[in-house]
Amino acid sequence: MMRKTFQFKAAAFFVFALLVSSFAFAQQKPASPRDSVSAKVAGSTITINYGSPSVKGRKVFGELEAYGKVWRAGANEATVFTTTKDIKVEGKTLPAGTYGFFAIPTETTWTIIFNKVAKQWGAYKYDETKDALRVTVKPVASAMSERLVYKINAKGFSLNWDKVSVPVSVK
């Protein structure tokens, strides 16, 4: 009888510990949570879905994100850009659709890339031959943004992280 009581108490304690640990794990926020922004620009609804990493005291551009290399423009899964109608990005036509969104940062210019493969993990399998559109833009200095955020306005959208803003015009 005493052995069964001990086994029951041990099993109950194990179940309780499992519940507490799973609850605690569920409360932890991911380091780079997914975020999205959506708005109307030039008659189209634009939606940008991205992983939002933090600076965490690091030097972001030129170190964490190397200059001259394709970057997923967010964290984890590649950033996804959707437009419901054809738009002009920096004067070039981007057909309605959903795209993987990448960038190649440098100190003075950024190449903005809309790739036909929307769902990708990082930029590991990025294939330049599947690009729908590439444009070149100039980054500008901005107020500190601890988290990477995308903002959409009447003139287009911008990627903002650390002390850099990368505006992209849409008409």
BAVODO-114042 format. One record per residue: residue number from 1; residue in one letter; x, y, z of N, C-alpha, C, CB in turn. Coordinates in Angstrom, 3 decimals, padded with zeros to 6 digits. Glycine has a CB too. Example, Ala and Ser with C-alpha at 12.3 -4.5 7.8 and 13.67 -1.06 7.14 Angstrom:
2
[r 1 'a' [013.190 -005.690 007.800] [012.300 -004.500 007.800] [013.200 -003.300 007.800] [011.308 -004.473 009.046]]
[r 2 's' [012.850 -002.250 007.080] [013.670 -001.060 007.140] [012.900 000.030 007.870] [014.084 -000.598 005.725]]
//
This chain:
171
[r 1 'm' [000.831 -001.198 000.000] [000.000 000.000 000.000] [000.868 001.251 000.000] [-000.941 000.004 001.211]]
[r 2 'm' [001.915 001.254 000.808] [002.782 002.412 000.908] [003.510 002.655 -000.407] [003.782 002.231 002.043]]
[r 3 'r' [003.897 001.575 -001.093] [004.594 001.691 -002.370] [003.697 002.350 -003.420] [005.056 000.306 -002.857]]
[r 4 'k' [002.410 001.960 -003.458] [001.470 002.555 -004.420] [001.266 004.037 -004.127] [000.113 001.816 -004.384]]
[r 5 't' [001.203 004.409 -002.861] [001.061 005.818 -002.493] [002.271 006.609 -002.964] [000.882 005.970 -000.972]]
[r 6 'f' [003.457 006.040 -002.773] [004.689 006.716 -003.225] [004.690 006.864 -004.749] [005.950 005.926 -002.763]]
[r 7 'q' [004.308 005.793 -005.457] [004.268 005.849 -006.927] [003.261 006.900 -007.403] [003.904 004.461 -007.513]]
[r 8 'f' [002.113 006.963 -006.745] [001.111 007.955 -007.115] [001.634 009.369 -006.885] [-000.180 007.732 -006.322]]
[r 9 'k' [002.265 009.601 -005.719] [002.815 010.926 -005.420] [003.915 011.295 -006.412] [003.363 010.969 -003.983]]
[r 10 'a' [004.770 010.338 -006.766] [005.844 010.601 -007.725] [005.262 010.944 -009.101] [006.789 009.378 -007.830]]
[r 11 'a' [004.259 010.198 -009.516] [003.630 010.461 -010.818] [002.939 011.827 -010.812] [002.609 009.346 -011.165]]
[r 12 'a' [002.246 012.151 -009.723] [001.563 013.450 -009.622] [002.578 014.586 -009.646] [000.711 013.523 -008.330]]
[r 13 'f' [003.682 014.412 -008.925] [004.725 015.439 -008.925] [005.306 015.619 -010.324] [005.841 015.073 -007.931]]
[r 14 'f' [005.539 014.522 -011.031] [006.086 014.582 -012.397] [005.133 015.342 -013.330] [006.339 013.149 -012.944]]
[r 15 'v' [003.850 015.036 -013.253] [002.855 015.723 -014.093] [002.812 017.211 -013.748] [001.445 015.089 -013.911]]
[r 16 'f' [002.831 017.529 -012.458] [002.834 018.927 -012.032] [004.076 019.658 -012.553] [002.771 019.017 -010.498]]
[r 17 'a' [005.245 019.048 -012.421] [006.499 019.656 -012.904] [006.452 019.871 -014.408] [007.709 018.772 -012.539]]
[r 18 'l' [005.905 018.910 -015.129] [005.791 019.026 -016.586] [004.877 020.196 -016.965] [005.254 017.709 -017.193]]
[r 19 'l' [003.752 020.321 -016.271] [002.831 021.434 -016.550] [003.472 022.786 -016.255] [001.552 021.280 -015.727]]
[r 20 'v' [004.158 022.886 -015.126] [004.799 024.156 -014.760] [005.877 024.520 -015.769] [005.406 024.073 -013.345]]
[r 21 's' [006.703 023.556 -016.166] [007.781 023.865 -017.116] [007.228 024.217 -018.494] [008.746 022.680 -017.231]]
[r 22 's' [006.167 023.548 -018.934] [005.611 023.880 -020.248] [004.949 025.260 -020.214] [004.589 022.804 -020.693]]
[r 23 'f' [004.325 025.622 -019.089] [003.738 026.951 -018.961] [004.836 028.016 -018.974] [002.900 027.054 -017.666]]
[r 24 'a' [005.911 027.778 -018.251] [007.025 028.733 -018.216] [007.641 028.879 -019.600] [008.099 028.285 -017.200]]
[r 25 'f' [007.795 027.774 -020.322] [008.369 027.819 -021.668] [007.460 028.609 -022.604] [008.591 026.390 -022.215]]
[r 26 'a' [006.147 028.424 -022.465] [005.192 029.126 -023.334] [005.214 030.627 -023.099] [003.781 028.594 -023.110]]
[r 27 'q' [005.627 031.062 -021.902] [005.657 032.486 -021.582] [006.872 033.204 -022.163] [005.632 032.669 -020.090]]
[r 28 'q' [007.911 032.457 -022.566] [009.108 033.086 -023.113] [008.821 033.626 -024.510] [010.284 032.086 -023.151]]
[r 29 'k' [009.261 034.848 -024.761] [009.065 035.446 -026.078] [010.254 035.094 -026.958] [008.888 036.988 -025.977]]
[r 30 'p' [009.999 034.832 -028.238] [011.123 034.530 -029.128] [012.041 035.743 -029.272] [010.610 034.085 -030.513]]
[r 31 'a' [013.311 035.474 -029.528] [014.299 036.552 -029.662] [013.968 037.469 -030.832] [015.703 035.969 -029.843]]
[r 32 's' [013.414 036.906 -031.901] [013.064 037.683 -033.105] [011.627 037.358 -033.506] [014.052 037.373 -034.290]]
[r 33 'p' [010.640 037.919 -032.796] [009.239 037.578 -033.085] [008.816 038.007 -034.486] [008.321 038.224 -032.058]]
[r 34 'r' [007.874 037.254 -035.051] [007.311 037.631 -036.351] [006.444 038.866 -036.135] [006.476 036.448 -036.992]]
[r 35 'd' [006.447 039.738 -037.132] [005.617 040.932 -037.101] [005.162 041.191 -038.530] [006.392 042.169 -036.502]]
[r 36 's' [004.180 042.033 -038.694] [003.750 042.397 -040.045] [003.130 043.779 -040.020] [002.748 041.362 -040.611]]
[r 37 'v' [003.149 044.390 -041.190] [002.553 045.703 -041.378] [001.833 045.660 -042.718] [003.635 046.858 -041.326]]
[r 38 's' [000.693 046.352 -042.797] [-000.093 046.353 -044.022] [-000.755 047.715 -044.180] [-001.154 045.216 -044.009]]
[r 39 'a' [-000.759 048.223 -045.411] [-001.404 049.513 -045.687] [-001.609 049.666 -047.189] [-000.555 050.694 -045.127]]
[r 40 'k' [-002.448 050.640 -047.547] [-002.685 050.943 -048.966] [-001.672 051.963 -049.453] [-004.125 051.470 -049.188]]
[r 41 'v' [-001.074 051.659 -050.601] [-000.151 052.574 -051.269] [-000.419 052.462 -052.761] [001.358 052.248 -050.924]]
[r 42 'a' [-000.601 053.582 -053.418] [-000.810 053.611 -054.874] [-001.929 052.667 -055.310] [000.484 053.243 -055.600]]
[r 43 'g' [-003.003 052.580 -054.527] [-004.156 051.754 -054.887] [-003.989 050.273 -054.586] [-004.445 051.919 -056.331]]
[r 44 's' [-002.861 049.870 -054.048] [-002.597 048.469 -053.729] [-002.470 048.298 -052.223] [-001.318 047.973 -054.440]]
[r 45 't' [-002.871 047.148 -051.730] [-002.594 046.828 -050.330] [-001.243 046.122 -050.290] [-003.737 045.933 -049.694]]
[r 46 'i' [-000.332 046.706 -049.543] [001.001 046.132 -049.375] [001.077 045.542 -047.977] [002.128 047.203 -049.603]]
[r 47 't' [001.583 044.319 -047.887] [001.779 043.653 -046.604] [003.220 043.160 -046.547] [000.765 042.470 -046.409]]
[r 48 'i' [003.882 043.431 -045.425] [005.249 042.965 -045.215] [005.250 042.156 -043.927] [006.275 044.163 -045.149]]
[r 49 'n' [005.656 040.884 -044.014] [005.719 039.986 -042.868] [007.176 039.625 -042.642] [004.844 038.706 -043.090]]
[r 50 'y' [007.670 039.816 -041.417] [009.108 039.697 -041.169] [009.410 039.260 -039.742] [009.798 041.018 -041.454]]
[r 51 'g' [010.604 038.728 -039.543] [011.125 038.465 -038.207] [011.793 039.730 -037.719] [012.119 037.260 -038.198]]
[r 52 's' [011.528 040.128 -036.480] [011.982 041.419 -035.966] [013.073 041.243 -034.899] [010.796 042.203 -035.383]]
[r 53 'p' [014.339 041.175 -035.324] [015.424 041.036 -034.348] [015.716 042.352 -033.633] [016.689 040.530 -035.035]]
[r 54 's' [016.481 042.253 -032.563] [016.906 043.429 -031.786] [018.394 043.677 -031.983] [016.591 043.240 -030.279]]
[r 55 'v' [018.798 044.921 -031.775] [020.213 045.290 -031.888] [021.028 044.621 -030.773] [020.381 046.835 -031.828]]
[r 56 'k' [020.537 044.672 -029.544] [021.196 044.069 -028.380] [022.659 044.502 -028.236] [021.123 042.556 -028.477]]
[r 57 'g' [022.938 045.776 -028.503] [024.290 046.294 -028.329] [025.273 045.923 -029.420] [024.818 045.829 -027.052]]
[r 58 'r' [024.803 045.249 -030.457] [025.701 044.818 -031.539] [025.825 045.887 -032.616] [025.199 043.509 -032.163]]
[r 59 'k' [026.883 045.800 -033.410] [026.996 046.632 -034.611] [026.289 045.838 -035.706] [028.529 046.969 -034.991]]
[r 60 'v' [025.188 046.367 -036.199] [024.343 045.596 -037.113] [024.914 045.576 -038.528] [022.929 046.170 -037.133]]
[r 61 'f' [024.920 046.714 -039.205] [025.295 046.727 -040.620] [026.800 046.836 -040.780] [024.606 047.882 -041.351]]
[r 62 'g' [027.338 045.917 -041.555] [028.778 045.845 -041.751] [029.419 044.777 -040.875] [029.409 047.190 -041.466]]
[r 63 'e' [028.697 044.302 -039.847] [029.218 043.232 -038.989] [028.207 042.098 -038.863] [029.573 043.781 -037.596]]
[r 64 'l' [027.140 042.305 -038.071] [026.120 041.265 -037.917] [025.529 040.911 -039.293] [024.994 041.737 -036.938]]
[r 65 'e' [025.182 041.931 -040.042] [024.726 041.750 -041.437] [025.817 042.329 -042.324] [023.312 042.456 -041.711]]
[r 66 'a' [026.554 041.445 -042.966] [027.735 041.834 -043.744] [027.357 042.683 -044.954] [028.500 040.593 -044.200]]
[r 67 'y' [028.188 043.666 -045.228] [028.020 044.446 -046.455] [028.315 043.552 -047.665] [028.954 045.702 -046.450]]
[r 68 'g' [027.533 043.766 -048.730] [027.774 043.057 -049.978] [027.216 041.651 -050.056] [029.203 042.997 -050.216]]
[r 69 'k' [026.491 041.199 -049.019] [025.911 039.848 -049.014] [024.393 039.926 -048.979] [026.430 039.032 -047.809]]
[r 70 'v' [023.742 038.970 -049.643] [022.277 038.908 -049.621] [021.814 038.631 -048.193] [021.744 037.810 -050.601]]
[r 71 'w' [020.838 039.426 -047.741] [020.277 039.302 -046.404] [018.768 039.141 -046.508] [020.642 040.528 -045.530]]
[r 72 'r' [018.188 038.355 -045.663] [016.749 038.069 -045.669] [015.890 039.242 -045.215] [016.466 036.888 -044.791]]
[r 73 'a' [016.517 040.353 -044.864] [015.834 041.591 -044.459] [014.923 041.391 -043.249] [015.019 042.135 -045.619]]
[r 74 'g' [015.370 040.558 -042.342] [014.658 040.238 -041.111] [015.391 039.090 -040.448] [013.158 039.877 -041.384]]
[r 75 'a' [014.681 038.323 -039.644] [015.287 037.182 -038.954] [014.515 035.908 -039.273] [015.323 037.420 -037.427]]
[r 76 'n' [015.213 034.791 -039.180] [014.626 033.460 -039.352] [014.089 033.283 -040.776] [013.498 033.233 -038.324]]
[r 77 'e' [012.775 033.068 -040.939] [012.229 032.945 -042.292] [012.456 034.254 -043.038] [010.710 032.583 -042.256]]
[r 78 'a' [012.639 034.149 -044.343] [012.822 035.361 -045.149] [011.591 036.259 -045.024] [013.081 034.999 -046.638]]
[r 79 't' [011.811 037.550 -045.150] [010.728 038.517 -045.153] [009.854 038.264 -046.385] [011.281 039.978 -045.140]]
[r 80 'v' [008.540 038.417 -046.217] [007.584 038.188 -047.312] [006.879 039.509 -047.616] [006.539 037.063 -046.940]]
[r 81 'f' [006.879 039.881 -048.896] [006.280 041.126 -049.367] [005.131 040.771 -050.301] [007.336 042.036 -050.086]]
[r 82 't' [003.939 041.317 -050.036] [002.776 041.064 -050.888] [002.199 042.386 -051.366] [001.700 040.244 -050.133]]
[r 83 't' [001.860 042.438 -052.657] [001.136 043.571 -053.219] [-000.083 043.018 -053.963] [002.056 044.428 -054.174]]
[r 84 't' [-001.256 043.639 -053.733] [-002.483 043.133 -054.347] [-002.673 043.640 -055.774] [-003.679 043.522 -053.506]]
[r 85 'k' [-001.920 044.660 -056.173] [-001.985 045.199 -057.539] [-000.578 045.480 -058.028] [-002.852 046.493 -057.599]]
[r 86 'd' [-000.403 045.602 -059.337] [000.896 045.996 -059.881] [001.267 047.360 -059.307] [000.869 046.034 -061.447]]
[r 87 'i' [002.529 047.522 -058.944] [003.011 048.799 -058.415] [004.333 049.153 -059.099] [003.189 048.733 -056.861]]
[r 88 'k' [004.723 050.401 -058.963] [006.036 050.853 -059.438] [006.913 051.028 -058.210] [005.935 052.197 -060.274]]
[r 89 'v' [007.991 050.264 -058.159] [008.952 050.355 -057.071] [010.191 051.041 -057.632] [009.292 048.936 -056.468]]
[r 90 'e' [010.494 052.228 -057.089] [011.621 053.014 -057.600] [011.532 053.149 -059.133] [012.972 052.354 -057.191]]
[r 91 'g' [010.286 053.311 -059.639] [010.069 053.537 -061.066] [009.985 052.282 -061.917] [011.147 054.381 -061.586]]
[r 92 'k' [010.193 051.085 -061.318] [010.136 049.826 -062.075] [008.903 049.027 -061.653] [011.432 048.985 -061.855]]
[r 93 't' [008.278 048.352 -062.623] [007.038 047.621 -062.354] [007.284 046.324 -061.589] [006.323 047.317 -063.658]]
[r 94 'l' [006.502 046.151 -060.517] [006.457 044.894 -059.774] [005.023 044.379 -059.884] [006.903 045.082 -058.257]]
[r 95 'p' [004.826 043.236 -060.563] [003.466 042.697 -060.695] [002.862 042.308 -059.348] [003.473 041.488 -061.617]]
[r 96 'a' [001.536 042.333 -059.277] [000.837 041.888 -058.077] [001.314 040.483 -057.737] [-000.713 041.924 -058.275]]
[r 97 'g' [001.475 040.221 -056.436] [001.909 038.892 -056.024] [002.583 038.903 -054.674] [002.838 038.311 -057.045]]
[r 98 't' [003.106 037.745 -054.303] [003.810 037.565 -053.036] [005.239 037.162 -053.336] [003.108 036.502 -052.139]]
[r 99 'y' [006.172 037.831 -052.666] [007.596 037.676 -052.972] [008.424 037.486 -051.704] [008.106 038.891 -053.747]]
[r 100 'g' [009.541 036.791 -051.861] [010.567 036.811 -050.837] [011.260 038.155 -050.962] [011.580 035.607 -050.983]]
[r 101 'f' [011.500 038.821 -049.843] [012.078 040.163 -049.866] [013.477 040.102 -049.261] [011.178 041.181 -049.092]]
[r 102 'f' [014.466 040.518 -050.038] [015.861 040.458 -049.621] [016.519 041.807 -049.865] [016.618 039.334 -050.371]]
[r 103 'a' [017.693 041.982 -049.295] [018.454 043.207 -049.514] [019.938 042.858 -049.524] [018.137 044.276 -048.417]]
[r 104 'i' [020.694 043.657 -050.253] [022.148 043.594 -050.203] [022.607 044.965 -049.729] [022.783 043.206 -051.609]]
[r 105 'p' [022.924 045.079 -048.435] [023.338 046.379 -047.904] [024.797 046.693 -048.209] [023.113 046.423 -046.407]]
[r 106 't' [025.075 047.955 -048.455] [026.450 048.462 -048.467] [026.399 049.774 -047.676] [027.015 048.674 -049.968]]
[r 107 'e' [027.530 050.405 -047.500] [027.542 051.650 -046.732] [026.786 052.773 -047.431] [028.968 052.084 -046.474]]
[r 108 't' [026.770 052.774 -048.767] [026.198 053.902 -049.506] [024.919 053.591 -050.279] [027.208 054.418 -050.454]]
[r 109 't' [024.728 052.344 -050.687] [023.508 051.964 -051.421] [023.063 050.580 -050.982] [023.745 051.994 -052.960]]
[r 110 'w' [021.780 050.323 -051.156] [021.238 048.995 -050.888] [020.546 048.493 -052.148] [020.249 049.018 -049.677]]
[r 111 't' [020.734 047.226 -052.472] [019.973 046.577 -053.528] [018.777 045.915 -052.857] [020.849 045.532 -054.332]]
[r 112 'i' [017.588 046.292 -053.291] [016.343 045.730 -052.766] [015.870 044.681 -053.774] [015.240 046.855 -052.530]]
[r 113 'i' [015.552 043.500 -053.274] [015.254 042.358 -054.145] [013.875 041.783 -053.821] [016.337 041.264 -053.997]]
[r 114 'f' [013.078 041.589 -054.854] [011.795 040.892 -054.764] [011.985 039.579 -055.519] [010.588 041.760 -055.362]]
[r 115 'n' [011.971 038.467 -054.796] [012.256 037.157 -055.372] [010.956 036.355 -055.496] [013.294 036.390 -054.507]]
[r 116 'k' [010.819 035.620 -056.581] [009.584 034.875 -056.845] [009.329 033.741 -055.858] [009.623 034.316 -058.235]]
[r 117 'v' [010.334 033.334 -055.095] [010.160 032.280 -054.088] [009.892 032.963 -052.743] [011.432 031.334 -054.009]]
[r 118 'a' [008.620 032.992 -052.352] [008.221 033.752 -051.165] [008.602 033.058 -049.863] [006.731 033.993 -051.186]]
[r 119 'k' [008.406 031.772 -049.778] [008.650 031.048 -048.526] [010.041 030.432 -048.560] [007.574 029.950 -048.295]]
[r 120 'q' [010.961 031.022 -047.788] [012.332 030.528 -047.706] [012.800 030.676 -046.274] [013.277 031.289 -048.686]]
[r 121 'w' [013.719 029.810 -045.853] [014.328 029.970 -044.542] [015.608 030.758 -044.750] [014.603 028.583 -043.846]]
[r 122 'g' [015.653 031.947 -044.202] [016.834 032.787 -044.369] [017.087 033.089 -045.828] [018.053 032.123 -043.759]]
[r 123 'a' [018.367 033.209 -046.182] [018.762 033.441 -047.577] [019.632 032.285 -048.059] [019.522 034.793 -047.726]]
[r 124 'y' [019.551 031.151 -047.360] [020.441 030.032 -047.642] [020.224 029.423 -049.022] [020.265 028.974 -046.599]]
[r 125 'k' [018.967 029.399 -049.485] [018.678 028.825 -050.809] [018.245 029.908 -051.794] [017.583 027.747 -050.700]]
[r 126 'y' [018.552 031.162 -051.458] [018.223 032.273 -052.349] [018.840 032.026 -053.720] [018.718 033.620 -051.761]]
[r 127 'd' [018.035 032.237 -054.761] [018.479 032.006 -056.140] [018.208 033.277 -056.957] [017.746 030.758 -056.775]]
[r 128 'e' [019.275 033.950 -057.332] [019.177 035.209 -058.079] [018.381 035.065 -059.371] [020.563 035.728 -058.397]]
[r 129 't' [018.407 033.881 -059.988] [017.691 033.685 -061.255] [016.166 033.755 -061.062] [018.078 032.329 -061.876]]
[r 130 'k' [015.710 033.699 -059.801] [014.270 033.768 -059.511] [013.834 035.179 -059.089] [013.910 032.763 -058.408]]
[r 131 'd' [014.714 036.166 -059.248] [014.350 037.536 -058.895] [013.301 038.079 -059.860] [015.592 038.441 -058.896]]
[r 132 'a' [012.264 038.715 -059.306] [011.244 039.384 -060.113] [011.663 040.826 -060.372] [009.861 039.335 -059.410]]
[r 133 'l' [012.372 041.428 -059.389] [012.756 042.829 -059.516] [013.890 043.136 -058.553] [011.552 043.759 -059.252]]
[r 134 'r' [014.825 043.974 -059.029] [015.896 044.520 -058.189] [015.931 046.024 -058.411] [017.293 043.861 -058.519]]
[r 135 'v' [016.032 046.772 -057.321] [016.184 048.219 -057.409] [017.281 048.648 -056.438] [014.835 048.952 -057.096]]
[r 136 't' [017.836 049.821 -056.667] [018.876 050.355 -055.792] [018.347 051.596 -055.080] [020.164 050.687 -056.596]]
[r 137 'v' [018.551 051.645 -053.764] [018.108 052.780 -052.949] [019.253 053.229 -052.048] [016.854 052.407 -052.100]]
[r 138 'k' [019.080 054.403 -051.455] [020.105 054.949 -050.555] [019.603 054.917 -049.110] [020.481 056.402 -050.967]]
[r 139 'p' [020.390 054.321 -048.218] [020.013 054.354 -046.803] [020.243 055.748 -046.234] [020.814 053.304 -045.996]]
[r 140 'v' [019.514 056.085 -045.180] [019.703 057.376 -044.512] [019.850 057.142 -043.012] [018.511 058.345 -044.806]]
[r 141 'a' [020.563 058.041 -042.359] [020.703 057.974 -040.909] [019.349 058.259 -040.281] [021.779 058.977 -040.396]]
[r 142 's' [019.056 057.598 -039.168] [017.768 057.813 -038.506] [017.928 057.650 -036.999] [016.698 056.830 -039.047]]
[r 143 'a' [016.869 057.942 -036.291] [016.859 057.725 -034.841] [017.004 056.228 -034.570] [015.544 058.288 -034.192]]
[r 144 'm' [017.551 055.895 -033.435] [017.776 054.508 -033.046] [016.472 053.712 -032.998] [018.468 054.452 -031.693]]
[r 145 's' [016.471 052.549 -033.639] [015.353 051.607 -033.570] [015.938 050.290 -033.070] [014.623 051.435 -034.979]]
[r 146 'e' [015.673 049.947 -031.812] [016.219 048.720 -031.214] [015.763 047.483 -031.990] [015.789 048.605 -029.735]]
[r 147 'r' [014.490 047.449 -032.353] [013.950 046.332 -033.139] [013.857 046.732 -034.607] [012.557 045.901 -032.607]]
[r 148 'l' [014.060 045.754 -035.473] [013.838 045.984 -036.900] [012.339 046.173 -037.111] [014.393 044.793 -037.773]]
[r 149 'v' [011.963 047.251 -037.785] [010.555 047.498 -038.111] [010.447 047.979 -039.547] [009.929 048.537 -037.141]]
[r 150 'y' [009.343 047.633 -040.168] [008.994 048.160 -041.485] [007.859 049.148 -041.284] [008.590 047.013 -042.489]]
[r 151 'k' [007.925 050.256 -042.003] [006.870 051.265 -041.954] [006.390 051.512 -043.372] [007.370 052.590 -041.290]]
[r 152 'i' [005.086 051.647 -043.521] [004.490 051.942 -044.827] [003.854 053.320 -044.735] [003.431 050.850 -045.249]]
[r 153 'n' [004.090 054.152 -045.777] [003.445 055.465 -045.831] [002.993 055.736 -047.264] [004.411 056.589 -045.332]]
[r 154 'a' [002.460 056.899 -047.521] [001.907 057.223 -048.842] [002.960 057.190 -049.948] [001.258 058.592 -048.806]]
[r 155 'k' [004.225 057.352 -049.606] [005.290 057.370 -050.619] [005.944 056.015 -050.832] [006.344 058.366 -050.230]]
[r 156 'g' [005.627 055.022 -049.984] [006.228 053.703 -050.111] [006.414 053.056 -048.755] [007.557 053.792 -050.832]]
[r 157 'f' [007.587 052.490 -048.532] [007.849 051.840 -047.250] [009.317 052.012 -046.894] [007.467 050.336 -047.297]]
[r 158 's' [009.628 051.707 -045.634] [011.027 051.764 -045.207] [011.323 050.621 -044.247] [011.345 053.123 -044.542]]
[r 159 'l' [012.561 050.177 -044.291] [013.114 049.233 -043.332] [013.906 050.083 -042.349] [014.013 048.113 -044.028]]
[r 160 'n' [013.653 049.928 -041.051] [014.314 050.745 -040.032] [014.896 049.832 -038.963] [013.325 051.769 -039.403]]
[r 161 'w' [016.219 049.959 -038.757] [016.873 049.150 -037.728] [018.175 049.814 -037.336] [017.123 047.700 -038.222]]
[r 162 'd' [018.470 049.784 -036.065] [019.657 050.422 -035.528] [019.532 051.924 -035.830] [020.980 049.804 -036.146]]
[r 163 'k' [020.514 052.529 -036.443] [020.436 053.967 -036.758] [020.332 054.180 -038.263] [021.670 054.718 -036.201]]
[r 164 'v' [019.673 053.222 -038.946] [019.550 053.263 -040.409] [018.087 053.123 -040.813] [020.400 052.144 -041.067]]
[r 165 's' [017.685 053.924 -041.803] [016.379 053.786 -042.437] [016.626 053.611 -043.926] [015.450 055.027 -042.145]]
[r 166 'v' [015.925 052.662 -044.525] [016.097 052.401 -045.955] [014.739 052.637 -046.635] [016.628 050.925 -046.218]]
[r 167 'p' [014.536 053.857 -047.169] [013.256 054.167 -047.814] [013.192 053.617 -049.239] [013.027 055.677 -047.832]]
[r 168 'v' [012.014 053.084 -049.592] [011.778 052.532 -050.935] [010.502 053.179 -051.447] [011.664 050.940 -050.921]]
[r 169 's' [010.588 053.859 -052.606] [009.396 054.541 -053.121] [008.499 053.596 -053.895] [009.795 055.708 -054.007]]
[r 170 'v' [007.185 053.802 -053.724] [006.166 053.003 -054.408] [005.149 053.964 -054.990] [005.482 051.971 -053.439]]
[r 171 'k' [004.822 053.760 -056.273] [003.778 054.560 -056.937] [002.855 053.646 -057.686] [004.388 055.608 -057.897]]
//
